Amino acid sequence: MKHRFFAAMTALAISGTTVFAQGQQPMGGMQPNMMKMGGPLIDVPIVLKDAKVVFRVDRVAPSGDNSFTLQQMSVLSDKFRQMGTDAKVVAVFNGDGGFMLLNDMAYNEVRKSKEGNPYKAMIATILAKGVEVEECGMTMMREGWTNKQLLPGVKVNTGANLRIIDLAQKSYVVLNQ
C-alpha cells in the first residue's frame, strides 16, 4: 500500500498534475494549467524555503527494482528547484544497495551480468541535479571494492551509519526508501 502511494505521488510529481482548492493559488513553481489536468485536491500545499535531506539506500527493493529510490531523488530535486527551495540532498548507499554505485566492469563482476550497471544513467542524472552521492567505506571494505570501481562523481564516506548520524546532527531529514 505504501509503495503504491509513493508510486502514485511520483507519477503525479513527474506529470505535474495538481488540483488546487477553490481560491488557492498555485505555489512553488506549479503552473496554473495544472489545475485543468485533474488529480488530487491539495488541502495542504507545501513550499519549503530550505531543506536538507538524506536518502539511505541500504537494500534491494522488494520488487527487485531499485530505480524507484533514484526516481524519488530526481523528482524531489526537481520539485525543490521549481519551488525555489535552497536544498541540500545527500544519497548514502551501503550494504545491499552499495552495488548500485559500481562502474560497469565492477557491476558485471559483482552482479554476474554482461549488461553493465543499469543505474549509471540515473546516478549521473541525480549528480547533475546536485545530489551528493556517497558510498559507505565499510561496505567497500567488506566487499573488497576500491574507489576506482565506483561511478564518476561518487564520494566515499567513513561509514553509512556514522554519516547518517553526522547528517542528522546537521538537521538533515532521513528518508529510508
CYANA upper distance limits for C-alpha pairs under 8 A (distance plus 0.5 A):
  1 MET  CA      5 PHE  CA      6.82
  2 LYS  CA      6 PHE  CA      6.85
  3 HIS  CA      7 ALA  CA      6.52
  4 ARG  CA      8 ALA  CA      6.53
  5 PHE  CA      9 MET  CA      6.66
  6 PHE  CA     10 THR  CA      6.47
  7 ALA  CA     11 ALA  CA      6.66
  8 ALA  CA     12 LEU  CA      6.70
  9 MET  CA     13 ALA  CA      6.50
 10 THR  CA     14 ILE  CA      6.49
 10 THR  CA     71 GLN  CA      8.44
 10 THR  CA     72 GLN  CA      7.43
 10 THR  CA     75 VAL  CA      7.66
 11 ALA  CA     15 SER  CA      6.56
 12 LEU  CA     16 GLY  CA      6.18
 12 LEU  CA     17 THR  CA      5.59
 12 LEU  CA     18 THR  CA      7.78
 12 LEU  CA     39 GLY  CA      8.22
 13 ALA  CA     17 THR  CA      7.14
 13 ALA  CA     75 VAL  CA      7.29
 13 ALA  CA     79 LYS  CA      8.35
 14 ILE  CA     75 VAL  CA      7.16
 16 GLY  CA     30 MET  CA      7.99
 16 GLY  CA     34 MET  CA      7.14
 17 THR  CA     34 MET  CA      6.08
 17 THR  CA     35 MET  CA      7.97
 17 THR  CA     37 MET  CA      6.49
 17 THR  CA     38 GLY  CA      7.11
 17 THR  CA     39 GLY  CA      6.41
 18 THR  CA     34 MET  CA      6.13
 18 THR  CA     35 MET  CA      6.38
 18 THR  CA     37 MET  CA      7.71
 18 THR  CA     38 GLY  CA      7.25
 18 THR  CA     39 GLY  CA      6.11
 18 THR  CA     40 PRO  CA      6.76
 18 THR  CA     41 LEU  CA      7.62
 18 THR  CA     42 ILE  CA      7.68
 19 VAL  CA     34 MET  CA      7.25
 19 VAL  CA     35 MET  CA      5.06
 19 VAL  CA     36 LYS  CA      7.88
 19 VAL  CA     37 MET  CA      8.04
 19 VAL  CA     38 GLY  CA      6.64
 19 VAL  CA     39 GLY  CA      6.36
 19 VAL  CA     40 PRO  CA      6.27
 19 VAL  CA     41 LEU  CA      5.41
 19 VAL  CA     42 ILE  CA      6.67
 20 PHE  CA     24 GLN  CA      6.22
 20 PHE  CA     25 GLN  CA      7.62
 20 PHE  CA     26 PRO  CA      7.63
 20 PHE  CA     35 MET  CA      6.85
 20 PHE  CA     41 LEU  CA      6.09
 20 PHE  CA     42 ILE  CA      5.92
 20 PHE  CA     43 ASP  CA      8.09
 21 ALA  CA     41 LEU  CA      6.61
 21 ALA  CA     42 ILE  CA      6.85
 21 ALA  CA     43 ASP  CA      7.11
 26 PRO  CA     30 MET  CA      6.12
 26 PRO  CA     31 GLN  CA      7.05
 26 PRO  CA     32 PRO  CA      6.67
 27 MET  CA     45 PRO  CA      8.16
 27 MET  CA     47 VAL  CA      7.47
 27 MET  CA     83 MET  CA      7.89
 28 GLY  CA     46 ILE  CA      8.43
 28 GLY  CA     47 VAL  CA      6.13
 28 GLY  CA     82 GLN  CA      6.54
 28 GLY  CA     83 MET  CA      4.14
 28 GLY  CA     84 GLY  CA      7.38
 29 GLY  CA     82 GLN  CA      5.13
 29 GLY  CA     83 MET  CA      5.45
 29 GLY  CA     84 GLY  CA      8.07
 30 MET  CA     34 MET  CA      7.74
 30 MET  CA     82 GLN  CA      7.84
 30 MET  CA     83 MET  CA      8.37
 33 ASN  CA     37 MET  CA      7.68
 34 MET  CA     38 GLY  CA      8.13
 47 VAL  CA     83 MET  CA      6.89
 47 VAL  CA     85 THR  CA      8.24
 48 LEU  CA     80 PHE  CA      8.26
 48 LEU  CA     83 MET  CA      7.74
 48 LEU  CA     85 THR  CA      6.14
 49 LYS  CA     84 GLY  CA      7.67
 49 LYS  CA     85 THR  CA      5.36
 49 LYS  CA     86 ASP  CA      6.71
 50 ASP  CA     85 THR  CA      5.49
 50 ASP  CA     86 ASP  CA      4.91
 50 ASP  CA     87 ALA  CA      5.94
 51 ALA  CA     85 THR  CA      7.39
 51 ALA  CA     86 ASP  CA      6.86
 51 ALA  CA     87 ALA  CA      5.19
 51 ALA  CA     88 LYS  CA      6.84
 51 ALA  CA    172 TYR  CA      8.25
 52 LYS  CA     87 ALA  CA      6.29
 52 LYS  CA     88 LYS  CA      5.32
 52 LYS  CA     89 VAL  CA      6.49
 52 LYS  CA    171 SER  CA      7.42
 52 LYS  CA    172 TYR  CA      5.12
 52 LYS  CA    173 VAL  CA      6.71
 53 VAL  CA     87 ALA  CA      8.34
 53 VAL  CA     88 LYS  CA      6.83
 53 VAL  CA     89 VAL  CA      5.38
 53 VAL  CA     90 VAL  CA      6.84
 53 VAL  CA    172 TYR  CA      5.49
 53 VAL  CA    173 VAL  CA      5.27
 53 VAL  CA    174 VAL  CA      6.54
 53 VAL  CA    175 LEU  CA      7.70
 54 VAL  CA     89 VAL  CA      6.23
 54 VAL  CA     90 VAL  CA      5.12
 54 VAL  CA     91 ALA  CA      6.12
 54 VAL  CA     92 VAL  CA      7.59
 54 VAL  CA    164 ILE  CA      8.15
 54 VAL  CA    167 LEU  CA      7.93
 54 VAL  CA    172 TYR  CA      6.72
 54 VAL  CA    173 VAL  CA      6.59
 54 VAL  CA    174 VAL  CA      5.43
 54 VAL  CA    175 LEU  CA      6.60
 55 PHE  CA     73 MET  CA      8.29
 55 PHE  CA     89 VAL  CA      8.21
 55 PHE  CA     90 VAL  CA      6.77
 55 PHE  CA     91 ALA  CA      5.20
 55 PHE  CA     92 VAL  CA      6.61
 55 PHE  CA    174 VAL  CA      6.48
 55 PHE  CA    175 LEU  CA      5.32
 55 PHE  CA    176 ASN  CA      6.41
 55 PHE  CA    177 GLN  CA      7.73
 56 ARG  CA     91 ALA  CA      6.59
 56 ARG  CA     92 VAL  CA      5.51
 56 ARG  CA     93 PHE  CA      6.61
 56 ARG  CA     94 ASN  CA      8.38
 56 ARG  CA    174 VAL  CA      7.64
 56 ARG  CA    175 LEU  CA      6.80
 56 ARG  CA    176 ASN  CA      5.63
 56 ARG  CA    177 GLN  CA      7.34
 57 VAL  CA     69 THR  CA      8.18
 57 VAL  CA     91 ALA  CA      7.75
 57 VAL  CA     92 VAL  CA      6.58
 57 VAL  CA     93 PHE  CA      5.19
 57 VAL  CA     94 ASN  CA      6.85
 57 VAL  CA     97 GLY  CA      5.99
 57 VAL  CA     98 GLY  CA      8.13
 57 VAL  CA    176 ASN  CA      7.35
 57 VAL  CA    177 GLN  CA      7.12
 58 ASP  CA     93 PHE  CA      6.29
 58 ASP  CA     94 ASN  CA      5.33
 58 ASP  CA     95 GLY  CA      5.57
 58 ASP  CA     96 ASP  CA      5.96
 58 ASP  CA     97 GLY  CA      4.96
 58 ASP  CA     98 GLY  CA      7.36
 59 ARG  CA     94 ASN  CA      8.26
 59 ARG  CA     95 GLY  CA      6.94
 59 ARG  CA     96 ASP  CA      4.90
 59 ARG  CA     97 GLY  CA      5.06
 60 VAL  CA     64 GLY  CA      6.59
 60 VAL  CA     65 ASP  CA      7.86
 60 VAL  CA     66 ASN  CA      6.67
 60 VAL  CA     96 ASP  CA      6.48
 60 VAL  CA     97 GLY  CA      6.29
 61 ALA  CA     65 ASP  CA      6.15
 61 ALA  CA     66 ASN  CA      5.78
 66 ASN  CA     70 LEU  CA      7.74
 67 SER  CA     71 GLN  CA      6.56
 67 SER  CA    119 TYR  CA      7.49
 67 SER  CA    122 MET  CA      8.35
 68 PHE  CA     72 GLN  CA      6.74
 69 THR  CA     73 MET  CA      6.90
 69 THR  CA    177 GLN  CA      6.55
 70 LEU  CA     74 SER  CA      6.81
 70 LEU  CA    122 MET  CA      7.08
 70 LEU  CA    123 ILE  CA      7.78
 70 LEU  CA    126 ILE  CA      8.08
 71 GLN  CA     75 VAL  CA      6.55
 71 GLN  CA    122 MET  CA      8.25
 72 GLN  CA     76 LEU  CA      6.44
 73 MET  CA     77 SER  CA      6.56
 73 MET  CA    126 ILE  CA      7.37
 73 MET  CA    131 VAL  CA      8.33
 74 SER  CA     78 ASP  CA      6.73
 74 SER  CA    125 THR  CA      7.98
 74 SER  CA    126 ILE  CA      6.14
 74 SER  CA    129 LYS  CA      7.94
 75 VAL  CA     79 LYS  CA      6.66
 76 LEU  CA     80 PHE  CA      6.63
 77 SER  CA     81 ARG  CA      6.78
 77 SER  CA     87 ALA  CA      8.46
 77 SER  CA     89 VAL  CA      8.16
 77 SER  CA    126 ILE  CA      8.42
 77 SER  CA    129 LYS  CA      7.13
 77 SER  CA    130 GLY  CA      8.42
 77 SER  CA    131 VAL  CA      8.17
 78 ASP  CA     82 GLN  CA      6.64
 78 ASP  CA    129 LYS  CA      8.37
 79 LYS  CA     83 MET  CA      6.56
 80 PHE  CA     84 GLY  CA      6.52
 80 PHE  CA     85 THR  CA      5.36
 80 PHE  CA     86 ASP  CA      7.85
 80 PHE  CA     87 ALA  CA      7.04
 81 ARG  CA     85 THR  CA      6.57
 88 LYS  CA    130 GLY  CA      8.38
 88 LYS  CA    131 VAL  CA      7.72
 89 VAL  CA    130 GLY  CA      7.92
 89 VAL  CA    131 VAL  CA      5.55
 89 VAL  CA    132 GLU  CA      6.83
 90 VAL  CA    131 VAL  CA      6.07
 90 VAL  CA    132 GLU  CA      5.13
 90 VAL  CA    133 VAL  CA      6.46
 90 VAL  CA    134 GLU  CA      8.01
 91 ALA  CA    131 VAL  CA      7.41
 91 ALA  CA    132 GLU  CA      6.59
 91 ALA  CA    133 VAL  CA      5.32
 91 ALA  CA    134 GLU  CA      6.54
 92 VAL  CA    133 VAL  CA      6.79
 92 VAL  CA    134 GLU  CA      5.43
 92 VAL  CA    135 GLU  CA      6.52
 92 VAL  CA    136 CYS  CA      7.58
 92 VAL  CA    160 ALA  CA      6.96
 92 VAL  CA    163 ARG  CA      8.43
 92 VAL  CA    164 ILE  CA      8.37
 93 PHE  CA     97 GLY  CA      6.24
 93 PHE  CA     98 GLY  CA      5.55
 93 PHE  CA    100 MET  CA      8.45
 93 PHE  CA    101 LEU  CA      8.30
 93 PHE  CA    133 VAL  CA      8.25
 93 PHE  CA    134 GLU  CA      6.62
 93 PHE  CA    135 GLU  CA      5.47
 93 PHE  CA    136 CYS  CA      6.65
 93 PHE  CA    160 ALA  CA      7.75
 94 ASN  CA     98 GLY  CA      4.90
 94 ASN  CA    135 GLU  CA      6.61
 94 ASN  CA    136 CYS  CA      5.59
 94 ASN  CA    139 THR  CA      6.30
 94 ASN  CA    160 ALA  CA      6.76
 95 GLY  CA    136 CYS  CA      8.42
 95 GLY  CA    139 THR  CA      6.19
 98 GLY  CA    102 LEU  CA      8.26
 98 GLY  CA    135 GLU  CA      7.01
 98 GLY  CA    136 CYS  CA      7.88
 98 GLY  CA    139 THR  CA      7.48
 99 PHE  CA    107 TYR  CA      7.18
 99 PHE  CA    110 VAL  CA      8.08
100 MET  CA    107 TYR  CA      8.25
100 MET  CA    117 ASN  CA      7.68
100 MET  CA    119 TYR  CA      6.73
100 MET  CA    120 LYS  CA      8.24
101 LEU  CA    119 TYR  CA      8.21
101 LEU  CA    120 LYS  CA      7.79
101 LEU  CA    123 ILE  CA      8.15
101 LEU  CA    135 GLU  CA      7.73
101 LEU  CA    150 LEU  CA      6.17
101 LEU  CA    151 LEU  CA      6.24
101 LEU  CA    154 VAL  CA      7.86
102 LEU  CA    106 ALA  CA      6.23
102 LEU  CA    107 TYR  CA      5.73
102 LEU  CA    117 ASN  CA      7.50
102 LEU  CA    149 GLN  CA      6.16
102 LEU  CA    150 LEU  CA      4.90
102 LEU  CA    151 LEU  CA      6.10
103 ASN  CA    107 TYR  CA      6.33
103 ASN  CA    116 GLY  CA      8.02
103 ASN  CA    117 ASN  CA      6.92
103 ASN  CA    120 LYS  CA      8.03
103 ASN  CA    149 GLN  CA      6.02
103 ASN  CA    150 LEU  CA      5.61
103 ASN  CA    151 LEU  CA      5.29
104 ASP  CA    108 ASN  CA      6.51
104 ASP  CA    115 GLU  CA      8.31
104 ASP  CA    116 GLY  CA      4.67
104 ASP  CA    117 ASN  CA      5.48
105 MET  CA    109 GLU  CA      6.89
105 MET  CA    116 GLY  CA      7.15
105 MET  CA    149 GLN  CA      8.16
106 ALA  CA    110 VAL  CA      6.59
106 ALA  CA    149 GLN  CA      6.26
106 ALA  CA    150 LEU  CA      8.43
107 TYR  CA    111 ARG  CA      6.20
107 TYR  CA    112 LYS  CA      8.27
107 TYR  CA    113 SER  CA      7.82
107 TYR  CA    116 GLY  CA      6.64
107 TYR  CA    117 ASN  CA      6.13
108 ASN  CA    112 LYS  CA      5.79
108 ASN  CA    113 SER  CA      4.86
108 ASN  CA    114 LYS  CA      6.06
108 ASN  CA    115 GLU  CA      7.44
108 ASN  CA    116 GLY  CA      6.08
108 ASN  CA    117 ASN  CA      7.70
109 GLU  CA    113 SER  CA      7.29
119 TYR  CA    123 ILE  CA      6.61
120 LYS  CA    124 ALA  CA      6.57
120 LYS  CA    151 LEU  CA      7.66
121 ALA  CA    125 THR  CA      6.66
122 MET  CA    126 ILE  CA      6.79
123 ILE  CA    127 LEU  CA      6.65
124 ALA  CA    128 ALA  CA      6.61
125 THR  CA    129 LYS  CA      6.83
126 ILE  CA    130 GLY  CA      7.00
126 ILE  CA    131 VAL  CA      5.96
127 LEU  CA    131 VAL  CA      5.49
127 LEU  CA    132 GLU  CA      6.86
127 LEU  CA    133 VAL  CA      7.38
127 LEU  CA    153 GLY  CA      7.69
132 GLU  CA    154 VAL  CA      8.18
132 GLU  CA    155 LYS  CA      8.38
133 VAL  CA    153 GLY  CA      7.95
133 VAL  CA    154 VAL  CA      5.80
133 VAL  CA    155 LYS  CA      6.76
134 GLU  CA    154 VAL  CA      6.02
134 GLU  CA    155 LYS  CA      5.13
134 GLU  CA    156 VAL  CA      5.82
134 GLU  CA    157 ASN  CA      6.86
135 GLU  CA    139 THR  CA      8.27
135 GLU  CA    140 MET  CA      8.18
135 GLU  CA    154 VAL  CA      7.40
135 GLU  CA    155 LYS  CA      6.69
135 GLU  CA    156 VAL  CA      5.29
135 GLU  CA    157 ASN  CA      6.71
135 GLU  CA    160 ALA  CA      8.12
136 CYS  CA    140 MET  CA      6.89
136 CYS  CA    156 VAL  CA      6.42
136 CYS  CA    157 ASN  CA      5.88
136 CYS  CA    158 THR  CA      6.95
136 CYS  CA    159 GLY  CA      5.30
136 CYS  CA    160 ALA  CA      5.52
137 GLY  CA    141 MET  CA      6.70
137 GLY  CA    156 VAL  CA      6.26
137 GLY  CA    157 ASN  CA      5.98
137 GLY  CA    158 THR  CA      5.60
137 GLY  CA    159 GLY  CA      5.70
137 GLY  CA    160 ALA  CA      8.11
138 MET  CA    142 ARG  CA      6.65
138 MET  CA    158 THR  CA      7.34
138 MET  CA    159 GLY  CA      5.79
138 MET  CA    160 ALA  CA      8.11
139 THR  CA    143 GLU  CA      6.58
139 THR  CA    159 GLY  CA      8.17
140 MET  CA    144 GLY  CA      6.25
140 MET  CA    145 TRP  CA      5.31
140 MET  CA    146 THR  CA      7.24
141 MET  CA    145 TRP  CA      6.86
145 TRP  CA    149 GLN  CA      7.04
146 THR  CA    150 LEU  CA      7.88
147 ASN  CA    156 VAL  CA      8.09
150 LEU  CA    154 VAL  CA      7.10
157 ASN  CA    163 ARG  CA      7.42
158 THR  CA    162 LEU  CA      7.64
158 THR  CA    163 ARG  CA      7.76
159 GLY  CA    163 ARG  CA      6.62
160 ALA  CA    164 ILE  CA      6.55
161 ASN  CA    165 ILE  CA      6.77
162 LEU  CA    166 ASP  CA      6.57
163 ARG  CA    167 LEU  CA      6.61
164 ILE  CA    168 ALA  CA      6.50
164 ILE  CA    174 VAL  CA      8.14
165 ILE  CA    169 GLN  CA      6.65
166 ASP  CA    170 LYS  CA      7.02
167 LEU  CA    171 SER  CA      7.01
167 LEU  CA    172 TYR  CA      5.86
168 ALA  CA    172 TYR  CA      5.38
168 ALA  CA    173 VAL  CA      7.11
168 ALA  CA    174 VAL  CA      7.68
